Amino acid sequence: MNRHPVQHLRALVPLLLAITLSSCGLVEILRVARLVKGGRIDRKDFCETVDFTLTDKLLYVSARVGESDDHYRFVLDSYAVNVVYPTLARTNALEPFVLSGALAEQLKGTLLAPQIVKFPEITIGSLAFRNTAGFLINEEFSDPLLDYLGDGLIGANLMKNCIWQIDFQDTTLTITDDLARCRHIDRALSVPFTPHQAQRSPDVHLNGPDGLECELQFDTGSNRFLTLRTPRAAEYVAAHPAVKIFRTSSLTMDRAGRTEEISHLVLLPWVTVGSESFRNLPVEIVATEEPELVDTGTMGNAFMRHFTVTIDWPGETIYLLPQPDNPLRHTIRTFGLEYDIREGSMYVSQLYEGSQAQETGIGVGDRILAVNGYDVTALSPGEIQRFQYGRVRYAALEESTIRLSVMTEAGLTEVALEAYDLFASH
């Protein structure tokens, strides 16, 4: 049973900065600009390898803050700025400065508080990144997203001064200032990227059939595969095998809360990233007319984990070394739905059209009462954490059947769903 509790951990931050800076006063602009400063390492010729954990296709790394010996658990997010909980700032005696004006007003009711803290240093392994900064999380914000942040995000404003190699097979992270210290670069696919915004998050260019072109956010803070946004979505759905997806948004800038989204998973005959073409890939295509989103997209960890990934920020190049034991697949294994945890309970967050799940009357937003006989109606914080950290699994796609008790519009529904492959016949 798949989970997509976090669609884009970084969705709010760069977008919010991009759309607000033009309306902010000079003082606000200068204050926010400080956010992307720092991250310097006072060493040369360094190469550090540390472990990371991969949970729900999100990368978690351990780091220390300031002079404390305490270790914190952060999501590594190449397309965000640093974000931390206020409790972490208070524990480490970090004094925030408060934003005001237009930017502070737009942050109301969102994930981010209008406060920024500066970190004397953030240490990963033995590497101390000095004088970087981050937003504080809004403690009044309520969203399942927060349950997956760990202690916060380590973002591009810290990462941008180094080379980062992510080995998904060994779950190790190598940080260096010398590309020659990274393995197998000569055999990897080379993809140039364009640094985005002042935090220099990487954008890569994608081409596809029928004139499709998008700038993809190369985003280690996303657990998706490939997502494209285009006003021509209907054309691609009509021309290629496609499956409609219904979901609830787990992060939205709409203060009213969640919104229902509809997209399509489309089996494109080819897409090209850099100089490399990939055949018959299931790509999520979202219809949009919003000018700032048209012809943009995301390349997330569900795609990246099939490679050893090296992000060479100084050289503005990404290297993708295919993993022979984990090749890209042209189908998606699913039970027809995905779920989210909200306020201690489990809900259907995504549904594939035509699936057995939909045919039994299950809908997006329906509450799940039990999974394989396990009561999930009142999960304790400890149970939720163990589940989100991957220490507890109620169901796995390796199983052929999953049993669910769901409260649908028609009442309590008991179902046994069979796993199947989307696009298996293509």
Secondary structure, DSSP 8 states (H G I E B T S, - for coil): -EE-S-S-TTSHHHHHHHHHGGGS-HHHHHHHHHTT---B-S-SS-EEEEE-EEETTEEEEEEEETT----EEEEE-TTS-EEE-HHHHHHTT---EE--HHHHHHHTTSSEEEEEEEEEEEEETTEEEEEEEEEEE-TT---GGGGGSBTEEE-HHHHTTSEEEEETTTTEEEEES-GGGSTTGGGSEEEE-EEETTTTEEEEEEE-GGG-EEEEEE-TT---SEEEEETTHHHHHHHS-EEEEEEE-SS-S-TT---EEEEEEEEEEEEEETTEEEEEEEEEEEE---TTTTTEEEE-HHHHTTEEEEEETTTTEEEEEE-TTS---SSEEE-SEEEEEETTEEEEEEEETTSHHHHTT--TT-EEEEETTEE-SS--HHHHHHHHTTS--S--TTSSEEEEEEEETTEEEEEEEE-EEETTT-
